[in-house]
Amino acid sequence: MLGKLLDQFCFGLRILLGVLMGALFIPVAMQVLSRYTGIIPSFLWTEELATFLFIWIVMIGSIVAVWDGTHFDVRITRDFKSPLSVLMQNGVVHLAIMIFGALFLFYGIEYAEFGGKQRSVMMRANLMITHISVPIAGGLWLLLSGYRLSQEISVFLGHKNANA
């Protein structure tokens, strides 16, 4: 039940990533056209908007990658066969992501509050727009990795009970 809900949530994030990538094309295209062709005047706010969109794309992409198991996971050993070894190998990765997620969540709240006291130079937008992405990503890394770790433990316990 929770797994299907999280899977649907990440599917929605993938759609949002596509929309943000499409939206990122507009300010970047405006920058390129203004710099190299002179067709349109140079707008400085396009650089800020592109930066804001890029920050959100990176953070949302990292959330989806944590769900897919493709982020923060570098294999330095061969894949193990025994259930306990698989649990330990994958569990270490999930625990590390959870620790970093907790750190991003905890310290990201203060970081977001700091951003809330500032405004961007050109657009005069509150910088919490981008700073809030840090604790949101951290909280979701924590949630998604915790769920994946619980799945790994369930598989191990199910395999252990099947052999008993």
C-alpha positions in Angstrom: 0.0 0.0 0.0 2.6 2.5 1.1 5.0 1.3 -1.7 2.3 2.0 -4.4 1.6 5.4 -2.9 5.4 6.3 -2.9 5.7 4.9 -6.4 2.8 7.1 -7.6 4.4 10.1 -5.8 7.7 9.5 -7.6 5.9 9.2 -10.9 4.4 12.6 -10.3 7.8 13.9 -9.5 9.1 12.6 -12.8 6.3 14.5 -14.6 7.2 17.6 -12.6 10.8 17.1 -13.7 9.7 17.1 -17.3 7.7 20.2 -16.9 10.6 22.0 -15.1 13.0 20.9 -17.8 10.7 22.4 -20.4 10.3 25.6 -18.4 14.1 25.8 -18.1 14.4 25.9 -21.8 12.7 29.3 -22.0 15.1 31.4 -19.9 18.1 29.6 -21.2 17.0 30.2 -24.8 16.4 33.8 -24.0 20.0 34.1 -22.6 21.5 32.4 -25.7 19.5 34.6 -28.1 20.3 37.8 -26.3 24.0 37.0 -26.0 24.8 35.7 -29.4 22.2 37.2 -31.8 21.0 40.4 -30.3 17.5 39.6 -31.4 16.2 40.3 -28.0 17.6 42.6 -25.3 19.6 41.1 -22.4 17.4 40.3 -19.4 19.3 39.5 -16.2 16.3 37.9 -14.5 16.5 35.0 -16.9 19.7 33.9 -15.3 18.1 33.9 -11.8 15.1 32.0 -13.1 17.3 29.4 -14.8 19.2 29.0 -11.5 16.1 28.6 -9.5 14.7 26.0 -11.9 18.0 24.1 -12.0 18.2 23.9 -8.2 14.7 22.3 -8.1 15.5 20.0 -11.0 18.6 18.7 -9.2 16.8 18.2 -5.8 13.8 16.5 -7.3 16.0 14.4 -9.5 17.9 13.2 -6.5 14.7 12.3 -4.7 13.6 10.2 -7.7 17.0 8.6 -8.0 16.9 7.6 -4.3 13.6 5.9 -4.9 14.9 4.1 -8.0 18.1 3.1 -6.1 20.4 4.8 -8.6 21.7 7.7 -6.5 24.4 7.6 -3.8 25.0 4.0 -4.6 28.5 3.1 -5.7 29.4 -0.6 -5.8 32.9 -1.3 -4.6 32.3 -5.0 -4.0 30.7 -7.7 -6.1 27.0 -8.3 -5.6 26.6 -10.9 -2.8 24.4 -14.0 -3.0 23.6 -14.7 0.6 20.5 -12.9 2.0 22.5 -11.5 5.0 25.2 -10.2 2.8 22.7 -8.6 0.5 20.9 -7.0 3.4 24.2 -5.6 4.8 25.4 -4.4 1.4 22.1 -2.6 0.6 21.4 -1.7 4.2 24.7 0.3 4.5 23.7 2.4 1.5 20.2 3.0 2.8 21.5 3.9 6.3 24.0 6.3 4.8 21.3 8.0 2.7 19.0 8.2 5.8 21.8 9.8 7.8 22.5 12.4 5.1 18.7 12.9 4.7 18.4 13.6 8.4 21.3 16.0 8.3 19.8 17.8 5.3 16.4 17.9 7.0 17.7 19.2 10.3 20.2 21.8 9.1 18.1 22.6 6.0 15.4 24.0 8.1 17.7 26.7 9.4 19.1 27.2 5.9 15.6 27.7 4.6 14.8 30.2 7.3 18.0 32.0 6.4 16.9 32.1 2.7 13.6 33.4 3.8 15.3 36.6 5.0 16.9 37.3 1.7 15.7 38.4 -1.8 17.2 37.7 -5.2 19.0 40.6 -6.9 17.0 40.9 -10.2 13.6 39.3 -9.6 13.4 40.3 -5.9 12.1 36.8 -5.2 12.3 35.4 -1.7 15.2 33.0 -1.7 13.3 30.5 0.4 12.0 29.4 -3.0 15.2 27.6 -3.5 16.5 27.1 0.0 13.4 25.1 1.0 14.4 22.4 -1.5 17.2 21.3 0.9 15.0 20.1 3.9 12.3 18.8 1.5 14.8 16.7 -0.3 16.4 15.5 3.0 13.1 14.5 4.5 12.1 12.6 1.3 15.5 10.9 1.2 14.9 9.8 4.8 11.4 8.5 4.0 12.2 6.7 0.8 15.4 5.2 2.0 13.7 4.1 5.3 11.0 2.4 3.2 13.6 0.7 1.0 15.5 -0.5 4.1 12.3 -1.9 5.6 11.8 -3.8 2.3 15.3 -5.2 2.5 14.7 -6.3 6.0 11.4 -7.9 5.1 13.0 -9.8 2.2 15.8 -11.0 4.6 13.3 -12.1 7.3 11.1 -13.8 4.7 14.0 -15.7 3.3 15.2 -16.6 6.8 11.8 -17.8 7.8 11.5 -19.8 4.5 14.7 -21.6 5.3 13.7 -22.4 8.9 
